[in-house]
Amino acid sequence: MTAPDPKPTVAVVGGSGLYRLFDAGSATELDVPTPYGPTSGPLSVGTFGGRTVAFLARHGAGHTLPPHRVNARANLWALASLGVRAVVSSTAVGSLDPALVPGSFVVPDQLIDRTSGRADTYFDGEATLGVQHLAAADPFCPVLRSAALAALRAAGEEVRETATTVVVQGPRFSTRAESLWYRAAGADIVNMTQYPETVLAAELGLGLVNLSFVTDTDAGVLPGDADAADAALVLERMAAAQPRLLALLAAVVAAVPDGYEARELVPREASRRVLALEPAGGAA
């Protein structure tokens, strides 16, 4: 077995309930200043899935950041600045499909953005960066999705192989009317953080694949549904699923192709200009 690369080319972004990837004392912790302000917390670099991996807890240690305050631009810039090229993200999601029960894993291929006011591009017209229009028809990297699905099948895990995520603003959960509306619009699962993280990764020339864990039925199929979303239920089920989640994330990380390069959805020179910006100062 070859030794892991000395620098991380793969990152894991942990969602609700996943705040640590490495055993205590087995990773290097880094504060990475960015041009976009502080990241959600320190980055950790260690060995996971047979690779050198960078890890970031999206909501901060102990879940201190609500979804609308996650600084996704800073998080993705910091990971890219370390040399990361592939991002494996995890999220807790609610199911809008009665056939997709809590406890299921999903690898989404589409998303619908229902957020508001989030900084969702690096190319906002500033003179040094200009304007770029991301080709976002298939927001999740097809190569990474294919590799992830093969790894999950090999691990014997049943997984929904396609799904549309509707990303809502949060931090509140849906009303029942909203939940029905999202389902009618073609969404299968609901989440609060897959946007803008997915498109920002693409703007930086990073590929991203998401592994979603179904914790609930959103607003519930009927009043009184025991699987309807509430914060305690989501965190309890994410904690219970953590051994499965970690094993599957390790399998997906190991399956990232050697020498992986993401699609060029904006000109690579434009992505390089973003990464060449000077950090604004201040540790994460």
VEXGU-112812 format. One record per residue (C-alpha): z, x, y; residue in three letters. Coordinates in Angstrom, 2 decimals, m for minus. Layout:
# VEXGU-112812
PT  Z  X  Y  ALA;
...
//
This chain:
# VEXGU-112812
PT  0.00  0.00  0.00  MET;
PT  m0.96  1.42  3.39  THR;
PT  1.63  1.80  6.11  ALA;
PT  1.61  m0.80  8.90  PRO;
PT  m0.17  0.07  12.13  ASP;
PT  2.20  1.72  14.63  PRO;
PT  1.29  m0.86  17.28  LYS;
PT  1.25  m4.63  16.82  PRO;
PT  m2.17  m6.23  16.53  THR;
PT  m0.70  m9.54  15.33  VAL;
PT  1.94  m11.64  17.07  ALA;
PT  4.07  m14.55  15.91  VAL;
PT  5.17  m17.04  18.57  VAL;
PT  8.12  m19.02  17.27  GLY;
PT  8.61  m22.65  18.22  GLY;
PT  11.65  m24.92  18.11  SER;
PT  14.15  m23.63  15.58  GLY;
PT  12.53  m20.22  15.10  LEU;
PT  14.26  m17.77  17.41  TYR;
PT  14.33  m14.63  15.24  ARG;
PT  11.76  m13.14  12.89  LEU;
PT  13.34  m9.84  11.86  PHE;
PT  16.68  m8.93  10.33  ASP;
PT  19.26  m7.60  12.78  ALA;
PT  18.68  m3.94  13.60  GLY;
PT  15.23  m3.81  11.97  SER;
PT  13.09  m4.34  15.09  ALA;
PT  12.55  m2.81  18.52  THR;
PT  13.29  m5.12  21.44  GLU;
PT  11.11  m4.84  24.55  LEU;
PT  11.31  m6.35  28.02  ASP;
PT  7.71  m6.55  29.20  VAL;
PT  7.17  m7.29  32.92  PRO;
PT  3.99  m9.22  33.71  THR;
PT  1.94  m10.21  36.77  PRO;
PT  2.94  m13.81  36.05  TYR;
PT  6.70  m13.47  36.06  GLY;
PT  9.15  m13.24  33.17  PRO;
PT  8.35  m14.05  29.56  THR;
PT  10.45  m16.52  27.60  SER;
PT  12.63  m13.63  26.54  GLY;
PT  12.44  m10.12  25.11  PRO;
PT  9.66  m9.31  22.64  LEU;
PT  10.61  m7.87  19.27  SER;
PT  8.37  m5.50  17.32  VAL;
PT  8.91  m4.91  13.61  GLY;
PT  7.38  m5.22  10.16  THR;
PT  6.55  m8.68  8.85  PHE;
PT  4.00  m9.73  6.25  GLY;
PT  3.19  m6.07  5.67  GLY;
PT  2.09  m5.54  9.27  ARG;
PT  3.54  m4.37  12.54  THR;
PT  4.11  m7.64  14.36  VAL;
PT  5.27  m8.64  17.83  ALA;
PT  7.52  m11.71  17.95  PHE;
PT  8.40  m13.96  20.86  LEU;
PT  10.59  m17.08  20.80  ALA;
PT  8.63  m19.56  22.92  ARG;
PT  11.70  m21.46  24.12  HIS;
PT  13.90  m18.39  24.51  GLY;
PT  16.90  m17.46  22.41  ALA;
PT  18.92  m20.57  21.69  GLY;
PT  16.21  m22.93  23.00  HIS;
PT  16.98  m22.53  26.71  THR;
PT  13.50  m23.36  28.06  LEU;
PT  12.10  m26.91  28.00  PRO;
PT  8.40  m27.12  27.14  PRO;
PT  7.14  m27.65  30.69  HIS;
PT  8.95  m24.49  31.86  ARG;
PT  7.59  m22.14  29.19  VAL;
PT  5.70  m19.42  31.06  ASN;
PT  2.72  m19.30  28.70  ALA;
PT  0.66  m17.09  31.02  ARG;
PT  3.37  m14.43  31.03  ALA;
PT  3.97  m14.74  27.27  ASN;
PT  0.34  m14.27  26.26  LEU;
PT  m0.28  m11.49  28.82  TRP;
PT  2.75  m9.58  27.52  ALA;
PT  1.57  m9.85  23.91  LEU;
PT  m1.97  m8.78  24.80  ALA;
PT  m0.63  m5.82  26.79  SER;
PT  0.97  m4.49  23.59  LEU;
PT  m2.39  m4.54  21.79  GLY;
PT  m2.09  m7.89  20.03  VAL;
PT  m5.43  m9.48  19.11  ARG;
PT  m4.35  m12.33  16.78  ALA;
PT  m1.59  m14.86  17.46  VAL;
PT  0.05  m16.94  14.74  VAL;
PT  2.03  m19.70  16.43  SER;
PT  4.51  m22.14  14.94  SER;
PT  5.38  m25.55  16.32  THR;
PT  7.40  m28.60  15.42  ALA;
PT  5.30  m31.75  15.59  VAL;
PT  5.63  m35.49  15.20  GLY;
PT  3.29  m37.38  12.91  SER;
PT  1.05  m40.17  14.19  LEU;
PT  m0.48  m40.71  10.75  ASP;
PT  1.59  m42.65  8.19  PRO;
PT  0.03  m40.51  5.44  ALA;
PT  1.36  m37.33  7.10  LEU;
PT  5.07  m37.47  6.26  VAL;
PT  7.93  m35.36  7.61  PRO;
PT  8.17  m32.11  5.70  GLY;
PT  4.41  m31.56  5.75  SER;
PT  2.62  m28.52  7.13  PHE;
PT  m0.52  m28.85  9.25  VAL;
PT  m3.11  m26.36  10.53  VAL;
PT  m4.65  m28.23  13.49  PRO;
PT  m8.22  m27.65  14.58  ASP;
PT  m8.36  m29.79  17.73  GLN;
PT  m6.13  m30.77  20.63  LEU;
PT  m5.95  m33.33  23.43  ILE;
PT  m4.21  m32.24  26.62  ASP;
PT  m1.89  m34.83  28.17  ARG;
PT  0.25  m32.35  30.14  THR;
PT  0.38  m32.07  33.91  SER;
PT  1.10  m29.34  36.43  GLY;
PT  1.11  m26.43  34.00  ARG;
PT  m0.49  m23.10  34.90  ALA;
PT  m3.30  m23.24  32.36  ASP;
PT  m5.77  m20.53  33.38  THR;
PT  m5.82  m16.91  34.46  TYR;
PT  m9.02  m17.52  36.43  PHE;
PT  m7.86  m19.68  39.32  ASP;
PT  m10.23  m18.33  41.94  GLY;
PT  m8.35  m15.27  43.18  GLU;
PT  m10.77  m12.64  44.47  ALA;
PT  m9.88  m10.00  41.87  THR;
PT  m10.43  m12.33  38.90  LEU;
PT  m12.91  m14.95  40.06  GLY;
PT  m13.65  m18.12  38.13  VAL;
PT  m14.43  m18.41  34.43  GLN;
PT  m15.14  m21.58  32.45  HIS;
PT  m13.73  m21.30  28.94  LEU;
PT  m15.82  m22.70  26.09  ALA;
PT  m13.05  m24.68  24.40  ALA;
PT  m14.88  m27.01  21.98  ALA;
PT  m13.01  m25.41  19.06  ASP;
PT  m9.77  m24.16  20.61  PRO;
PT  m8.22  m22.66  17.47  PHE;
PT  m9.94  m19.58  16.02  CYS;
PT  m12.10  m20.62  13.02  PRO;
PT  m11.78  m17.18  11.37  VAL;
PT  m7.98  m17.21  11.57  LEU;
PT  m7.85  m20.85  10.45  ARG;
PT  m9.94  m20.05  7.38  SER;
PT  m7.77  m17.05  6.52  ALA;
PT  m4.57  m19.03  7.06  ALA;
PT  m5.70  m21.93  4.89  LEU;
PT  m6.68  m19.60  2.06  ALA;
PT  m3.26  m17.93  2.27  ALA;
PT  m1.41  m21.24  2.27  LEU;
PT  m3.37  m22.48  m0.74  ARG;
PT  m2.64  m19.24  m2.59  ALA;
PT  1.05  m19.76  m1.83  ALA;
PT  0.87  m23.16  m3.51  GLY;
PT  1.68  m25.06  m0.33  GLU;
PT  0.06  m28.42  0.32  GLU;
PT  m1.19  m28.47  3.88  VAL;
PT  m3.25  m30.77  6.08  ARG;
PT  m6.29  m28.64  6.81  GLU;
PT  m7.59  m30.44  9.91  THR;
PT  m5.75  m32.40  12.56  ALA;
PT  m5.90  m33.24  16.23  THR;
PT  m2.78  m32.48  18.26  THR;
PT  m2.04  m34.47  21.38  VAL;
PT  0.04  m32.22  23.65  VAL;
PT  2.41  m34.16  25.89  VAL;
PT  4.38  m32.99  28.89  GLN;
PT  7.88  m33.39  27.53  GLY;
PT  10.72  m32.83  27.43  PRO;
PT  11.07  m36.53  26.58  ARG;
PT  9.58  m37.97  23.43  PHE;
PT  6.93  m40.72  23.42  SER;
PT  7.42  m44.39  24.05  THR;
PT  6.19  m46.57  21.19  ARG;
PT  3.25  m47.73  23.31  ALA;
PT  2.26  m44.12  24.02  GLU;
PT  2.50  m43.24  20.36  SER;
PT  0.17  m46.10  19.43  LEU;
PT  m2.19  m45.07  22.24  TRP;
PT  m2.37  m41.47  21.01  TYR;
PT  m3.10  m42.66  17.50  ARG;
PT  m5.85  m44.95  18.76  ALA;
PT  m7.33  m41.97  20.64  ALA;
PT  m7.70  m40.07  17.37  GLY;
PT  m4.63  m37.83  17.43  ALA;
PT  m2.83  m37.04  14.17  ASP;
PT  0.19  m35.14  15.47  ILE;
PT  2.06  m34.84  18.77  VAL;
PT  3.54  m31.67  20.28  ASN;
PT  4.68  m30.32  23.67  MET;
PT  3.58  m26.66  23.71  THR;
PT  0.24  m26.03  21.97  GLN;
PT  m1.37  m26.43  25.41  TYR;
PT  m1.88  m24.27  27.46  PRO;
PT  m0.88  m21.53  25.02  GLU;
PT  m4.02  m21.94  22.90  THR;
PT  m6.53  m21.77  25.75  VAL;
PT  m4.72  m18.98  27.57  LEU;
PT  m4.91  m16.86  24.44  ALA;
PT  m8.66  m17.48  24.32  ALA;
PT  m9.07  m16.45  27.97  GLU;
PT  m7.46  m13.10  27.15  LEU;
PT  m9.73  m12.57  24.15  GLY;
PT  m7.00  m13.35  21.62  LEU;
PT  m7.54  m15.52  18.57  GLY;
PT  m4.87  m18.10  17.76  LEU;
PT  m4.03  m20.16  14.70  VAL;
PT  m1.19  m22.67  14.63  ASN;
PT  1.09  m23.64  11.77  LEU;
PT  2.73  m26.98  12.55  SER;
PT  5.69  m28.47  10.68  PHE;
PT  6.09  m32.24  10.77  VAL;
PT  9.68  m33.13  11.63  THR;
PT  9.39  m36.81  12.56  ASP;
PT  7.21  m39.86  13.12  THR;
PT  7.15  m39.60  16.92  ASP;
PT  8.30  m42.96  18.31  ALA;
PT  8.54  m44.36  14.80  GLY;
PT  6.28  m46.61  12.79  VAL;
PT  8.57  m49.59  13.37  LEU;
PT  11.77  m50.11  15.41  PRO;
PT  14.69  m48.54  13.58  GLY;
PT  12.52  m45.96  11.78  ASP;
PT  14.94  m43.29  10.49  ALA;
PT  12.25  m40.63  11.01  ASP;
PT  11.68  m41.42  14.71  ALA;
PT  11.98  m38.35  16.90  ALA;
PT  15.17  m37.19  18.52  ASP;
PT  16.17  m33.64  19.41  ALA;
PT  18.94  m33.33  16.81  ALA;
PT  16.64  m34.52  14.00  LEU;
PT  13.87  m32.09  14.98  VAL;
PT  16.15  m29.07  15.11  LEU;
PT  17.98  m30.04  11.91  GLU;
PT  14.72  m30.34  9.97  ARG;
PT  13.31  m27.15  11.44  MET;
PT  16.45  m25.29  10.39  ALA;
PT  16.23  m26.67  6.86  ALA;
PT  12.56  m25.71  6.63  ALA;
PT  13.02  m22.18  7.96  GLN;
PT  12.80  m20.35  4.58  PRO;
PT  9.50  m22.14  3.81  ARG;
PT  8.23  m21.55  7.34  LEU;
PT  9.02  m17.84  7.31  LEU;
PT  7.38  m17.37  3.91  ALA;
PT  4.23  m19.15  5.04  LEU;
PT  4.09  m17.31  8.37  LEU;
PT  4.34  m14.01  6.47  ALA;
PT  1.46  m15.10  4.22  ALA;
PT  m0.68  m16.03  7.23  VAL;
PT  0.12  m12.76  9.02  VAL;
PT  m0.84  m10.79  5.91  ALA;
PT  m4.13  m12.72  5.70  ALA;
PT  m5.36  m11.78  9.19  VAL;
PT  m8.52  m9.75  8.51  PRO;
PT  m8.27  m6.01  9.06  ASP;
PT  m10.00  m5.03  12.30  GLY;
PT  m9.97  m8.65  13.48  TYR;
PT  m11.64  m9.32  16.85  GLU;
PT  m11.53  m12.75  18.47  ALA;
PT  m14.53  m14.73  19.70  ARG;
PT  m15.83  m13.93  23.16  GLU;
PT  m15.28  m17.28  24.91  LEU;
PT  m15.20  m15.72  28.37  VAL;
PT  m16.79  m12.33  29.14  PRO;
PT  m14.65  m9.53  27.74  ARG;
PT  m14.82  m7.73  31.06  GLU;
PT  m13.16  m10.75  32.70  ALA;
PT  m10.35  m10.64  30.14  SER;
PT  m9.93  m6.90  30.74  ARG;
PT  m9.58  m7.52  34.48  ARG;
PT  m6.65  m9.86  33.81  VAL;
PT  m4.96  m7.32  31.56  LEU;
PT  m5.49  m4.56  34.15  ALA;
PT  m3.34  m6.38  36.73  LEU;
PT  m0.13  m4.67  37.73  GLU;
PT  3.11  m6.36  36.60  PRO;
PT  4.94  m8.16  39.37  ALA;
PT  8.17  m6.36  38.43  GLY;
PT  11.41  m7.61  36.97  GLY;
PT  12.30  m7.54  33.31  ALA;
PT  11.98  m10.64  31.18  ALA;
//
